[in-house]
C-alpha cells in the first residue's frame, strides 16, 4: 500500500438514485490514487441515505468521503 498524503491523492465519485419511498440514496466511490486501492464501497459498507433530495444525498456522500479520506491519511488502510 502506498498511502496518500493529501486529499488530492484520492478520487471521489458520487451519484444518487431514488429509492422506493420517493427519497434518494447516494452512491459513493473513493479510490486512493497512489496505489489504486478502493476505500469505499467495501463489503458491509453503510447505505448513505435516504435524503429528501438528490443534492442532499450528494452532500452527505461528499462529507462522508472527506472523513474517510482524512482517516486514511492519518492511518492508511493496507
N, C-alpha and C positions, 0 to 999 in steps of 0.2 A: 504494500500500500504506500502511496505517495501522498502525504497529507496536503491539504490546501492551507494556505496561509492568509487568504483574504476572501471576501465574498466574490471577487472576480474569478476565483478558481472553481466556481460552481455554476452549472447551468440549471435554470429553473423553468419548467414548463407548466402552465396552468390552463385549465379549461373548466367548464362546468356542464352539467346536464340536469334536466328536470327529473325529479323523482315522481313516483305515482301520486303524491299528495299535493302537487302544484307548487312545490318548493324546489330548491336547487342544491345539489351536492357538487363540490369541487373535485376535480381530478388534478393531482399534483405529481410531478416527476422532478426529482432532484438528483443531479449527476455531478460527482466530483470530477472536474476536467483533468486534474493532474494525473489520474490513473484510470478514469472511466468508470469508477465504482458507482453503482446505483445505490443511493442512500434512501430514496423513497420513490415508489412504494416498496414495502417489504412484506413478507408473509405476516399476516396478522395486523397489518397497518390499520390505523383508525380511519373511519369514514370522516370526511370533512364536510360537515353539514348535518342537517339541512338548514338552508337560509332562505329568506323570503324572495331574494333576487339573485340573479347570476353574479352581479357585481359584488355583492356582499360575500358570496361563496369564494370568488377570486381573491378578494381582500383577505379573507380568513386563510386561504391556502398560502398566500404570499407571507403572511405573518408567521404561519407555521413553518414555512421554508426558512425564513430568517432565523428562527430559533434553532432549527435543525442544523443549519449551516454554522452558526456560532458555536453550538455544542460540538460539532465535528472539528472545528478549528482548534478548540481547546483540548479535546480528547478524540483524535481521529479513530474512526471505525477501521478495523483491519480487514 
